[in-house]
Structures are given as structure tokens and as C-alpha cells.
Amino acid sequence: MTRPEETLRGGTKAELRRHFLAARRGLSAQEVAQQSVRITDLLFGLSAVQTRLATAPLIHMFLPIQRQNEVDTWLLINRLRLDSPQSQVAVSITDTTKNQLTHHLLEPDTLLAENRWGVPEPDPVATEIKPGAIEMVFVPLLAFDKRGHRVGYGRGYYDRFLAECSPTCLKVGLSLVEAVKLIDDVEPTDVRLDMCVTPNQVHVFS
């Protein structure tokens, strides 16, 4: 993984996806846990995030794919439930027939099951939420650049979802790596992040 001073030049999404998938697989469970704690602590130390959490009744969270060594967002969910009990958390179900995500409330007693990619998903009977009602989205990624563009797994689900959200919705990436300089093949349909939190710093994009 990269330290803050080791900014990569960048590359195409496919190149960056291969590089950072391999790098993440090399992390131990302890390293992922430690870096997830640092991300959580940094995030909750941000006044802009605290202000939004205090007023945002509905927050969307991705649930971590353990086999991909994703950021442990359960730390964030549990912290939200303690610090911002007025907020509700929504998570997604992947609809492969329509090539889109649906979004559902995550309650403490919600049953979860992993889909084909290892993503924990709620029971479809959970209350469905429309994207326009969501005021803050925590976004998964493999890499991101200094302009706020991101590299995901290449299926485009999150870009389609984010395009349906309100223009005022705050889009926050969570990343175990620092920014690369430039993603070479950004497309018009790619939705930029507003900020990205890593274990070492917070990147804010204008």
C-alpha cells in the first residue's frame, strides 16, 4: 500500500484496479482492522461531517466485502448508532436483472446474507429507500485521484446510484490507499466524490 508521500502517477482504471486489488489482498486482517479504526477516528473528527451527521436523517453505507479486505464500515455504523441515534442507515441490494442497486433500511435486527460477490445484503423485505432521500453516502473504492474520481470494481453500480441522489448529497469515499495523481480514462458518467478519508488524511475536492 502507499504512504502519503508515495503518490502514484496513475493509470487507466483497469491498471489501477489490478494494482490495488493485488495490494489489498496482501494486507493482513490486523492491518485492515487498524487502518479502519484510523479512518473512523479521522472521519468523526471532521466538523463538516459532524454537522452533516447532526442534520442528515438518512445515511447510506456500504457493507464490507471481507475477502476483498475492504474498510470495516461496521465501525462507522456502530459509532453512528451511538453518536447520532437520530440518523438511519441504509444499505444496498444488487439487482442483477435490472443492473442497479436498491436501498433498504439497516436495523439492528436486520438479517443479512452475502451475495455472489461476498457483499452482505439485507432481506428484501426491509423498508426500501429512494436515492433522493439519502443525504450522505459512504462510497467504496479501490483507488481515487486528486480530482475526486474513483476506481471501483468496474460494474458501474455506484455511479448509477450516485447520479440518482440529490445534488446536495455528500459523497464520501473511504480508502485504504492514498490518492493517485490521475485516473486516465474518466468517463462523463463517472460521479466525483466530495471528499475521501484514508488512514492518514482527509482529501476534500472542490
NUMARLUM-243696 format. One record per residue (C-alpha): x, y, z; residue in one letter. Coordinates in steps of 0.02 Angstrom, whole numbers. Layout:
<pts>
<pt east="X" north="Y" up="Z" rest="A"/>
...
</pts>
This chain:
<pts>
<pt east="0" north="0" up="0" rest="M"/>
<pt east="56" north="179" up="-24" rest="T"/>
<pt east="112" north="303" up="109" rest="R"/>
<pt east="59" north="486" up="89" rest="P"/>
<pt east="225" north="532" up="9" rest="E"/>
<pt east="214" north="391" up="-116" rest="E"/>
<pt east="86" north="460" up="-237" rest="T"/>
<pt east="72" north="352" up="-391" rest="L"/>
<pt east="67" north="435" up="-561" rest="R"/>
<pt east="-97" north="350" up="-601" rest="G"/>
<pt east="-153" north="249" up="-750" rest="G"/>
<pt east="-310" north="176" up="-826" rest="T"/>
<pt east="-448" north="107" up="-717" rest="K"/>
<pt east="-403" north="-71" up="-769" rest="A"/>
<pt east="-220" north="-45" up="-723" rest="E"/>
<pt east="-260" north="35" up="-556" rest="L"/>
<pt east="-391" north="-98" up="-519" rest="R"/>
<pt east="-265" north="-239" up="-544" rest="R"/>
<pt east="-130" north="-150" up="-443" rest="H"/>
<pt east="-237" north="-107" up="-292" rest="F"/>
<pt east="-334" north="-271" up="-288" rest="L"/>
<pt east="-167" north="-361" up="-275" rest="A"/>
<pt east="-104" north="-239" up="-144" rest="A"/>
<pt east="-260" north="-258" up="-37" rest="R"/>
<pt east="-252" north="-447" up="-44" rest="R"/>
<pt east="-78" north="-433" up="32" rest="G"/>
<pt east="-145" north="-348" up="189" rest="L"/>
<pt east="-171" north="-446" up="348" rest="S"/>
<pt east="-336" north="-441" up="442" rest="A"/>
<pt east="-247" north="-346" up="581" rest="Q"/>
<pt east="-186" north="-212" up="458" rest="E"/>
<pt east="-361" north="-188" up="387" rest="V"/>
<pt east="-433" north="-176" up="563" rest="A"/>
<pt east="-303" north="-47" up="619" rest="Q"/>
<pt east="-324" north="60" up="463" rest="Q"/>
<pt east="-514" north="52" up="477" rest="S"/>
<pt east="-502" north="119" up="655" rest="V"/>
<pt east="-393" north="264" up="595" rest="R"/>
<pt east="-516" north="305" up="455" rest="I"/>
<pt east="-661" north="303" up="578" rest="T"/>
<pt east="-571" north="416" up="701" rest="D"/>
<pt east="-522" north="540" up="565" rest="L"/>
<pt east="-697" north="543" up="494" rest="L"/>
<pt east="-783" north="579" up="659" rest="F"/>
<pt east="-656" north="716" up="694" rest="G"/>
<pt east="-714" north="816" up="543" rest="L"/>
<pt east="-826" north="963" up="587" rest="S"/>
<pt east="-909" north="959" up="415" rest="A"/>
<pt east="-954" north="777" up="438" rest="V"/>
<pt east="-1013" north="803" up="616" rest="Q"/>
<pt east="-1125" north="945" up="558" rest="T"/>
<pt east="-1198" north="839" up="418" rest="R"/>
<pt east="-1224" north="690" up="534" rest="L"/>
<pt east="-1317" north="801" up="655" rest="A"/>
<pt east="-1441" north="853" up="520" rest="T"/>
<pt east="-1444" north="705" up="399" rest="A"/>
<pt east="-1584" north="585" up="446" rest="P"/>
<pt east="-1533" north="456" up="315" rest="L"/>
<pt east="-1356" north="396" up="279" rest="I"/>
<pt east="-1305" north="263" up="153" rest="H"/>
<pt east="-1166" north="143" up="198" rest="M"/>
<pt east="-1081" north="4" up="101" rest="F"/>
<pt east="-1054" north="-157" up="197" rest="L"/>
<pt east="-877" north="-228" up="184" rest="P"/>
<pt east="-829" north="-374" up="74" rest="I"/>
<pt east="-712" north="-464" up="195" rest="Q"/>
<pt east="-625" north="-568" up="62" rest="R"/>
<pt east="-579" north="-406" up="-30" rest="Q"/>
<pt east="-507" north="-326" up="129" rest="N"/>
<pt east="-624" north="-177" up="118" rest="E"/>
<pt east="-633" north="-42" up="251" rest="V"/>
<pt east="-730" north="-109" up="400" rest="D"/>
<pt east="-883" north="4" up="395" rest="T"/>
<pt east="-964" north="-86" up="542" rest="W"/>
<pt east="-855" north="27" up="649" rest="L"/>
<pt east="-941" north="178" up="570" rest="L"/>
<pt east="-1115" north="103" up="585" rest="I"/>
<pt east="-1092" north="64" up="770" rest="N"/>
<pt east="-1019" north="237" up="801" rest="R"/>
<pt east="-1166" north="318" up="710" rest="L"/>
<pt east="-1291" north="222" up="815" rest="R"/>
<pt east="-1206" north="285" up="972" rest="L"/>
<pt east="-1166" north="465" up="922" rest="D"/>
<pt east="-1310" north="503" up="802" rest="S"/>
<pt east="-1458" north="396" up="855" rest="P"/>
<pt east="-1574" north="512" up="758" rest="Q"/>
<pt east="-1495" north="454" up="594" rest="S"/>
<pt east="-1547" north="298" up="500" rest="Q"/>
<pt east="-1430" north="191" up="396" rest="V"/>
<pt east="-1473" north="120" up="225" rest="A"/>
<pt east="-1379" north="-16" up="131" rest="V"/>
<pt east="-1397" north="-90" up="-42" rest="S"/>
<pt east="-1458" north="-245" up="-129" rest="I"/>
<pt east="-1387" north="-281" up="-302" rest="T"/>
<pt east="-1521" north="-312" up="-432" rest="D"/>
<pt east="-1428" north="-402" up="-572" rest="T"/>
<pt east="-1584" north="-416" up="-680" rest="T"/>
<pt east="-1600" north="-225" up="-690" rest="K"/>
<pt east="-1414" north="-190" up="-668" rest="N"/>
<pt east="-1445" north="-72" up="-523" rest="Q"/>
<pt east="-1448" north="-56" up="-334" rest="L"/>
<pt east="-1600" north="-45" up="-222" rest="T"/>
<pt east="-1580" north="30" up="-48" rest="H"/>
<pt east="-1654" north="-28" up="116" rest="H"/>
<pt east="-1650" north="22" up="299" rest="L"/>
<pt east="-1525" north="-70" up="407" rest="L"/>
<pt east="-1597" north="-102" up="579" rest="E"/>
<pt east="-1504" north="-186" up="723" rest="P"/>
<pt east="-1606" north="-345" up="693" rest="D"/>
<pt east="-1597" north="-344" up="502" rest="T"/>
<pt east="-1549" north="-514" up="432" rest="L"/>
<pt east="-1402" north="-512" up="310" rest="L"/>
<pt east="-1341" north="-636" up="180" rest="A"/>
<pt east="-1192" north="-624" up="63" rest="E"/>
<pt east="-1224" north="-607" up="-123" rest="N"/>
<pt east="-1120" north="-687" up="-262" rest="R"/>
<pt east="-981" north="-558" up="-238" rest="W"/>
<pt east="-973" north="-576" up="-49" rest="G"/>
<pt east="-1069" north="-415" up="-12" rest="V"/>
<pt east="-1181" north="-430" up="142" rest="P"/>
<pt east="-1359" north="-382" up="92" rest="E"/>
<pt east="-1519" north="-360" up="193" rest="P"/>
<pt east="-1677" north="-461" up="172" rest="D"/>
<pt east="-1775" north="-383" up="27" rest="P"/>
<pt east="-1925" north="-358" up="142" rest="V"/>
<pt east="-1827" north="-221" up="233" rest="A"/>
<pt east="-1900" north="-47" up="206" rest="T"/>
<pt east="-1847" north="20" up="36" rest="E"/>
<pt east="-1773" north="194" up="21" rest="I"/>
<pt east="-1766" north="304" up="-135" rest="K"/>
<pt east="-1595" north="380" up="-179" rest="P"/>
<pt east="-1665" north="557" up="-174" rest="G"/>
<pt east="-1699" north="541" up="13" rest="A"/>
<pt east="-1518" north="499" up="55" rest="I"/>
<pt east="-1414" north="645" up="116" rest="E"/>
<pt east="-1243" north="564" up="139" rest="M"/>
<pt east="-1163" north="415" up="51" rest="V"/>
<pt east="-1006" north="323" up="103" rest="F"/>
<pt east="-931" north="255" up="-57" rest="V"/>
<pt east="-821" north="100" up="-81" rest="P"/>
<pt east="-672" north="109" up="-197" rest="L"/>
<pt east="-507" north="29" up="-246" rest="L"/>
<pt east="-417" north="191" up="-292" rest="A"/>
<pt east="-452" north="376" up="-315" rest="F"/>
<pt east="-362" north="525" up="-390" rest="D"/>
<pt east="-328" north="703" up="-336" rest="K"/>
<pt east="-483" north="767" up="-429" rest="R"/>
<pt east="-603" north="654" up="-334" rest="G"/>
<pt east="-630" north="522" up="-467" rest="H"/>
<pt east="-631" north="342" up="-409" rest="R"/>
<pt east="-597" north="166" up="-470" rest="V"/>
<pt east="-721" north="34" up="-415" rest="G"/>
<pt east="-741" north="-147" up="-467" rest="Y"/>
<pt east="-795" north="-98" up="-641" rest="G"/>
<pt east="-981" north="-136" up="-641" rest="R"/>
<pt east="-1042" north="45" up="-627" rest="G"/>
<pt east="-1174" north="13" up="-494" rest="Y"/>
<pt east="-1119" north="155" up="-381" rest="Y"/>
<pt east="-1103" north="285" up="-520" rest="D"/>
<pt east="-1282" north="249" up="-573" rest="R"/>
<pt east="-1339" north="258" up="-392" rest="F"/>
<pt east="-1246" north="421" up="-354" rest="L"/>
<pt east="-1318" north="502" up="-510" rest="A"/>
<pt east="-1492" north="474" up="-438" rest="E"/>
<pt east="-1451" north="557" up="-271" rest="C"/>
<pt east="-1489" north="738" up="-230" rest="S"/>
<pt east="-1360" north="867" up="-290" rest="P"/>
<pt east="-1334" north="912" up="-106" rest="T"/>
<pt east="-1297" north="733" up="-54" rest="C"/>
<pt east="-1122" north="722" up="22" rest="L"/>
<pt east="-1019" north="585" up="-61" rest="K"/>
<pt east="-877" north="521" up="49" rest="V"/>
<pt east="-752" north="392" up="-12" rest="G"/>
<pt east="-665" north="276" up="111" rest="L"/>
<pt east="-495" north="214" up="54" rest="S"/>
<pt east="-353" north="111" up="124" rest="L"/>
<pt east="-234" north="195" up="-1" rest="V"/>
<pt east="-186" north="374" up="-40" rest="E"/>
<pt east="-235" north="467" up="-199" rest="A"/>
<pt east="-151" north="434" up="-365" rest="V"/>
<pt east="-115" north="586" up="-471" rest="K"/>
<pt east="-233" north="549" up="-613" rest="L"/>
<pt east="-354" north="417" up="-675" rest="I"/>
<pt east="-326" north="420" up="-863" rest="D"/>
<pt east="-494" north="359" up="-928" rest="D"/>
<pt east="-627" north="453" up="-830" rest="V"/>
<pt east="-797" north="447" up="-917" rest="E"/>
<pt east="-938" north="578" up="-920" rest="P"/>
<pt east="-1048" north="460" up="-819" rest="T"/>
<pt east="-921" north="447" up="-676" rest="D"/>
<pt east="-981" north="538" up="-520" rest="V"/>
<pt east="-847" north="630" up="-420" rest="R"/>
<pt east="-826" north="616" up="-233" rest="L"/>
<pt east="-843" north="768" up="-119" rest="D"/>
<pt east="-708" north="701" up="-4" rest="M"/>
<pt east="-609" north="543" up="32" rest="C"/>
<pt east="-544" north="483" up="200" rest="V"/>
<pt east="-388" north="374" up="211" rest="T"/>
<pt east="-296" north="310" up="365" rest="P"/>
<pt east="-178" north="459" up="353" rest="N"/>
<pt east="-277" north="609" up="293" rest="Q"/>
<pt east="-436" north="685" up="227" rest="V"/>
<pt east="-446" north="738" up="44" rest="H"/>
<pt east="-576" north="872" up="2" rest="V"/>
<pt east="-620" north="903" up="-180" rest="F"/>
<pt east="-687" north="1068" up="-244" rest="S"/>
</pts>
